[in-house]
Amino acid sequence: MATLKDIAKIAEVSMATVSRVLNYDDSLSVAEDTRKRIFKAAQKLDYKKFDDSRIPDFEEDKLTIGISHCFTLEEELSDSYYFSIRTGIEKACFEYNIKSKVIFNNNNLVNIDQIDDVDGIIAIGRYSKENILKFEELGKPIVFVDSIPFNRKFDSICVDFKKPTNEILDYLFSLGHKEIAYVGGVAYRDKHADGFVDPREKYFTKRMIEENYYDERNVYIGEFNVNSGYELGKKVLKENKRITAIFAASDPIAIGITKAAKELGIKIPDEISLTGFDDISMADFISPTLTTVHVHTELMGSLSVSHLIDQIKNNRKIPIITYVPTHLILRESCRKIN
């Protein structure tokens, strides 16, 4: 059992000083660094005779987490989905009194030098096997957001895209739509990643094949941003007269399609129905308002922080995968057809 003498030896102070500090003697004049050494020694030795809940908050002892993105700042700004996740992380860090540092991807490889001094890492987006192994080499607690690493060794916070994809299609089928185009993008990933197919595209294709409605000519893939949605929207609406509805894999893509339709004089939903995904703030302000899937992105961010704290504080080694639910928001951009 640890004694005051043991603590005094580690902290390099007298037993009397140790006793007065651990008894929170306000009349004692002692340097902050000395008090810190005494508290740390008492915790290290698991000294039972003091109330460690009253230990002062030493600013330099705050947890620091690294927020790693698999994309650039410009890519984040073009798709508020990931910006909202980061907002959730930073709000939770503020509430937990945790410091954070943000690292954007600029060279497609995880920069170990930027994150080797943090207590844990939250990795947003999809990473290659090579970069996941780099994270693993750090030996730090890690939570992945919006992806599940290939080896399933880490905590993950993500969306089960199968259910909302089928909900959108069920809704469009109920309105009489069979010729449905899919406009999506390549998920943000670094150049070392494999040929990953976005799960919305995968589940769209699977369901359309099951219903015997699938036509590969109705699938258009670009990027997850407004400009790509605009360019692909023009292409779809000019070249593909068969379709009656468009499933956009993100709200920014849908907003781009809306602009393209207006320029071409095509009315939504009178001539073409449109759905989005994410329910960003703009979805309820564009005209017509957008039918879309609400994803709790800020919740995904805050959950990643609580998962990381659990790993750090409790030394948990068993990975946990958490799926955050979604729900379909019906607005004005779809109509029933004969």
BELMOHU-V990128 format. One record per backbone hydrogen bond with DSSP energy under -1.0 kcal/mol. NH is the residue of the N-H (numbers start at 1). CO is the residue of the C=O. If there is no record, write none. Layout:
nh=NH co=CO
nh=NH co=CO
//
This chain:
nh=7 co=3
nh=8 co=4
nh=9 co=5
nh=10 co=6
nh=11 co=7
nh=12 co=8
nh=13 co=8
nh=18 co=14
nh=19 co=15
nh=20 co=16
nh=21 co=17
nh=22 co=18
nh=23 co=19
nh=24 co=21
nh=25 co=20
nh=28 co=25
nh=35 co=31
nh=36 co=32
nh=37 co=33
nh=38 co=34
nh=39 co=35
nh=40 co=36
nh=41 co=37
nh=42 co=38
nh=43 co=39
nh=44 co=40
nh=45 co=41
nh=46 co=43
nh=47 co=42
nh=52 co=50
nh=54 co=51
nh=55 co=52
nh=58 co=56
nh=61 co=58
nh=62 co=59
nh=65 co=99
nh=66 co=120
nh=67 co=101
nh=68 co=122
nh=69 co=103
nh=70 co=124
nh=76 co=72
nh=77 co=73
nh=78 co=74
nh=79 co=76
nh=82 co=79
nh=84 co=80
nh=85 co=81
nh=86 co=82
nh=87 co=83
nh=88 co=84
nh=89 co=85
nh=90 co=86
nh=91 co=87
nh=92 co=88
nh=93 co=89
nh=94 co=90
nh=95 co=91
nh=96 co=92
nh=98 co=93
nh=99 co=63
nh=101 co=65
nh=103 co=67
nh=105 co=71
nh=112 co=110
nh=114 co=111
nh=115 co=112
nh=116 co=112
nh=118 co=115
nh=119 co=64
nh=121 co=141
nh=122 co=66
nh=123 co=143
nh=124 co=68
nh=125 co=145
nh=126 co=188
nh=132 co=128
nh=133 co=129
nh=134 co=130
nh=135 co=131
nh=136 co=132
nh=137 co=133
nh=138 co=135
nh=139 co=136
nh=143 co=121
nh=144 co=155
nh=145 co=123
nh=146 co=157
nh=152 co=149
nh=155 co=142
nh=156 co=320
nh=157 co=144
nh=158 co=322
nh=161 co=159
nh=165 co=161
nh=166 co=162
nh=167 co=163
nh=168 co=164
nh=169 co=165
nh=170 co=166
nh=171 co=167
nh=172 co=168
nh=173 co=169
nh=174 co=170
nh=176 co=173
nh=177 co=172
nh=180 co=178
nh=181 co=245
nh=182 co=218
nh=183 co=247
nh=184 co=220
nh=186 co=222
nh=193 co=190
nh=196 co=194
nh=202 co=198
nh=203 co=199
nh=204 co=200
nh=205 co=201
nh=206 co=202
nh=207 co=203
nh=208 co=204
nh=209 co=205
nh=210 co=206
nh=211 co=207
nh=212 co=209
nh=213 co=208
nh=214 co=208
nh=218 co=215
nh=219 co=216
nh=220 co=182
nh=222 co=184
nh=225 co=223
nh=229 co=225
nh=230 co=226
nh=231 co=227
nh=232 co=228
nh=233 co=229
nh=234 co=230
nh=235 co=231
nh=236 co=232
nh=237 co=233
nh=238 co=234
nh=239 co=235
nh=240 co=236
nh=244 co=179
nh=245 co=179
nh=246 co=273
nh=247 co=181
nh=248 co=275
nh=249 co=183
nh=251 co=277
nh=254 co=250
nh=255 co=251
nh=256 co=252
nh=257 co=253
nh=258 co=254
nh=259 co=255
nh=260 co=256
nh=261 co=257
nh=262 co=258
nh=263 co=259
nh=264 co=260
nh=266 co=261
nh=271 co=267
nh=272 co=267
nh=273 co=244
nh=274 co=333
nh=275 co=246
nh=276 co=291
nh=278 co=293
nh=283 co=280
nh=284 co=281
nh=285 co=282
nh=286 co=282
nh=290 co=283
nh=292 co=329
nh=294 co=327
nh=295 co=278
nh=297 co=295
nh=300 co=296
nh=301 co=297
nh=302 co=298
nh=303 co=299
nh=304 co=300
nh=305 co=301
nh=306 co=302
nh=307 co=303
nh=308 co=304
nh=309 co=305
nh=310 co=306
nh=311 co=307
nh=312 co=308
nh=313 co=309
nh=314 co=310
nh=322 co=156
nh=324 co=158
nh=327 co=294
nh=329 co=292
nh=337 co=175
//
